[in-house]
């Protein structure tokens, strides 16, 4: 079985990269001056952000390489597992890394809303590709954090560091919004593929076997992480992925309710509901009338 190294602290990571620890809960590293990560698999207990300034493929998530190109940001959240390929031995990375412990942001505005930065759960082919102007903004934010780390720790240090991290992450939300638009060729047809997936799902016996389709299931079938998929669908259509599933479910339900040869209970089980009353309640919430009332009206 593969040995997975757990990274628990900033100091542990700094020692592995051969750099000094200036603050126990956060580090900013110039990768050109750091030792290469060993070819192992790591389970991160930290938030990590990597800015790569050369094409490379040394980081793997699962079985796939990250979608790297020059000026790429990759985000890693606590609990994620990342592998470094043994084949990349002569690569000299350029760029920056920022890692911070969850304790740094506890009790702060950022700590209360960190889950809103869903890109920490993005994975394969979902890295953020920066323009030159965006890259300069990122470097400016990192420079401010690095400046604070060079000062003596005082009562203002944590506030200023966390505020600059939050500013940096808010810029990244903007940059991802731009990427959803500018990478239309990559994302082209995602709504059509999503719709086709749902049609195929409800025409099969999967609802009886697996239940109602989840956002995570649909994302996996489309080779995307659940968060990236959800954000992409929201940007493309204005509706959440879950709303799309419910709308498709009700379209199929209304069609089947009109079949006099099936009872409401049979239809409920066919669609993946465990209990017919849950189907009837959901149908009435979405359509405005019960399944039997809808049948009698049509």
Secondary structure, DSSP 8 states (H G I E B T S, - for coil): ---EEEE--HHHHHHHHT---SSTTEEEEEGGGS----SSEEEESEEEEEEE-S----EEETTEE----SSEEEEE-TT-EEEE-TT--S----EEEEEEEGGGGTTSHHHHHGGG-GGGG--TT--EE--HHHHHHHHHHHHHHHHHHTS---TTHHHHHHHHHHHHHHHHHHHHHHHHHHTHHHHTTHHHHHHHHHHHHHHSSHHHHH-S--HHHHHHHTTS-HHHHHHHHHHHHSS-HHHHHHHHHHHHHHHHHT-TTS-HHHHHHHHT-SSHHHHHHHHHHHHSS-HHHHHHH-
